[in-house]
């Protein structure tokens, strides 16, 4: 991909992730666990992970999305929770994708990312309140993370199949 094309593509990914984030904030989520969300913006992270060559570029997309989402309606604590979850999720998705290249599908990578996103957020929450008891939410959040990760992975798989028909994305790994 040429530099300009790549920059435009990354900008579109950031914009799409931001729109999904804003849209998700408008959806009332009927979960019993506080803070549980669908993670729609993570769809763009998974797509970027499979379409961009450099992991650094995916990291830039995540950071820009988090910064813009914070500017459009967040605060410092929401940024801390989102950043910790997104960073841990990103690192785990890279590891699972690299180690399980032939064994783990995009759905598995997405599920692992969703579960560890919750782990990252709970670690920050337990650090902020100085109580490890917050981790009692982990089983419920893990189940929700697996379900939403499955949905996001399935959607990303569908999107990547159609993107592979485009000239720039003929060979999506």
Rosetta blueprint (number, residue, H / E / L):
1 X L
2 X L
3 X H
4 X H
5 X H
6 X H
7 X H
8 X H
9 X H
10 X H
11 X H
12 X H
13 X H
14 X H
15 X H
16 X H
17 X H
18 X H
19 X H
20 X H
21 X H
22 X H
23 X H
24 X H
25 X H
26 X H
27 X L
28 X L
29 X L
30 X L
31 X L
32 X L
33 X L
34 X L
35 X L
36 X L
37 X L
38 X L
39 X L
40 X L
41 X L
42 X H
43 X H
44 X H
45 X H
46 X H
47 X H
48 X H
49 X H
50 X H
51 X H
52 X L
53 X L
54 X L
55 X H
56 X H
57 X H
58 X H
59 X H
60 X H
61 X H
62 X H
63 X H
64 X H
65 X H
66 X H
67 X H
68 X H
69 X H
70 X H
71 X H
72 X L
73 X L
74 X L
75 X L
76 X H
77 X H
78 X H
79 X H
80 X H
81 X H
82 X H
83 X H
84 X H
85 X H
86 X H
87 X H
88 X H
89 X H
90 X H
91 X H
92 X H
93 X H
94 X H
95 X H
96 X H
97 X H
98 X H
99 X H
100 X L
101 X L
102 X L
103 X L
104 X L
105 X L
106 X H
107 X H
108 X H
109 X H
110 X H
111 X H
112 X H
113 X H
114 X H
115 X H
116 X H
117 X H
118 X H
119 X H
120 X H
121 X H
122 X H
123 X H
124 X H
125 X H
126 X H
127 X H
128 X H
129 X H
130 X L
131 X L
132 X H
133 X H
134 X H
135 X H
136 X H
137 X H
138 X H
139 X H
140 X H
141 X H
142 X H
143 X H
144 X H
145 X H
146 X H
147 X H
148 X H
149 X H
150 X H
151 X H
152 X H
153 X H
154 X H
155 X H
156 X H
157 X H
158 X H
159 X H
160 X H
161 X H
162 X H
163 X H
164 X L
165 X L
166 X L
167 X H
168 X H
169 X H
170 X L
171 X L
172 X L
173 X L
